[in-house]
Amino acid sequence: MDRPPIPEGADQITAEWLSRALEAGGALEFPPIEDVVTERIGVGVGVVGTLLRCRLAYRDSAGSAPESVIVKLPSSDPKTLRLSKSLNLYKRELDYYRFVAPHAPVRSPTMFYGDLDRKSDRFVLVLEDLDGMETMDQIEGASPERARMAIRAAARLHGRYWNKTNLPPLAGFYKSLALRNRIVLQIIYLKNLIPAFRNFGELFSDDTRRLAEAYGLRIADQMSDAAAGPMTLMHGDFRLDNMFFGADGEDDFALIDWQVCAVGNGLYDVAYFLAGSVTPEVRREIEREALEEYHRIVRSMGAKDFTFEECWNGYRRGVLSRLLISVIAAGGLDTSEERGPRLLKVMVERSIAAIEDLNADELMPAPRPLLSPANLFSALSATAYRVMKAMG
């Protein structure tokens, strides 16, 4: 089937282009499209991509055909594009929709069409519009009930693939904890730490600033420790802005933005959500019970040897790793949109509060042997960071 060129921007999302894309994707439920009206959505939300809602006008009666679709394109920010390419974010999302979504226990939008140019990293997704479901504002934070619903969904996702990541559909899927990624993420974190301090320095006390610097030299070690634990499929950006809630009970829940999905440690998703998408007051109220329910669900799905102590400490390690995404986002992503800086400020504040509440710094990785490759990499990282710090 003839594939249309990947659009450069919203102006190239025409009725002709969409018709070709839908036909190439095998989406037969769409009648001939006469006109398309696009509007940008998710401003300050989809910070590593551009989201467009496309309202469709059909040549004949639409019947039950969708009134709109979502088209996702790369970010227009050069800095974000470089980060996305270095972490394979667009390929990971396309791979999820192609290979995993049809079998996953958590709903995501139907993909009608997707394409990626590996050389340029330009990509496009045409997705089901979930406009009829309810969203919540991450800055405001999830209610206790919605937060528990999200954690149950995470448990179902993780339980399905718990220690089954070498089997289809995850065999060969992106592994977040692979050696190369440990090195890359530590470098990216340290590169963005100084800009993060510059952008949001007032949020870091002297103690948390020292912790953020010390953690930056041990990220690869922490990821290495996590790789020795149970592996599953994690969403990776498991936060309120990426969640849709329906009216038909706890299973009426959907997740979007799978560009950070990977094989990794599922407790990262849980910590990422509770330390970023609910207020500290709500987190303190529900986190123990939410973790107990998560533990029960994944055990019921096959994680029989997984103790609650392992679950709780894995969660605390995940809370410490909130520094990773907070610093990279605060220092490296596009903050030009009005909502972006407000959201990043809330993310950093909540992450620091959770780290302090749970004494997560106690779970910093143990020191490596003096002449080990891991310790040498940490020493090189410290030297590079001191140079970057001196240069401002």
ABEGO torsion letter per residue (X at the ends): XBBBBBBABAAABBAAAAAAAAAAAGBAABBBBABBBBBBBGBGABAABBBBBBBBBBABBAEABBABBBBBBBBABAAAAAAAAAAGAAAAAAAAAAAAAAABABBBBBBABBBBBAAAGBBBBBBBBAAABBBBBAAAEBBAAAAAAAAAAAAAAAAAABGAAABOAABGBBBAABAAAAAAAAAAAAAAAAAAAAAAAAABBAAAAAAAAAAAAAAAAAAAAAAABBBBBBAGABBAAABBBBAAEAABBBBBGAAABBBBBAAAAAAAAAAAABBAAAAAAAAAAAAAAAAAAAAAAGBAABBAAAAAAAAAAAAAAAAAAAAAAAAABBAABAAAAAAAAAAAAAAAAAAAAAGAAAABBBBBBAABAAAAAAAAAAAAAAAAAAAX
